[in-house]
Amino acid sequence: MPALAINHVSVHALDLEASTRFYVELFGAERIPTPDFGFPVQWLRLGEQQLHLFVRDGAAPPAYHHLGITVEDFEAVFRRVRDLHLADGRAFAASINELPDGAVQLYLRDPAGNLVEVDWPDASTLDRALVGEIPRLADRIPQRGEHARATLFHARADAAR
């Protein structure tokens, strides 16, 4: 049976309130009612999906595993990430990349150190005076065959067919 969608992603928080504030202020997440699990948890609505934040002793953020969030205003998020020095250029060789289909990825870390990818469908729509030159993944690693046809935005690819 095929899956319908990803319902939620759950990530570790060191300070539940600081992490909640981060996702609310940067991404417009909405706090939603959360069951009592016997340890600190906050559910957030991000569009049609949910992000669950939790605090557990011994949990630590992974170095490369991440969640990707598509935003309505990439430039506003970019400014905030730049001003708060949140960008992470270590995980994937650059803090910002242009993919073969022209989509953009911006990497940053949340207050608990979780890697977050901010996604935007079209690099050509961005103000280069603000974001600067965006390194193309294909310039670092040649993209051939199906790699060159990869997309984060299936609806756009489906419409082009």
Protein Blocks (a to p, Z undefined) as FASTA:
>chain_A
ZZfbdfbdcdddfblmlmmmmmmmmnopacdddddehiacddddehjbccdddddehiac
dfkbccddddfblmlmmmmmmmnopacfklnopabdcdfkopacdddddfkopacddddf
blklpcfklnopaddfklmmccehjllmgcfblmlmmmmZZ
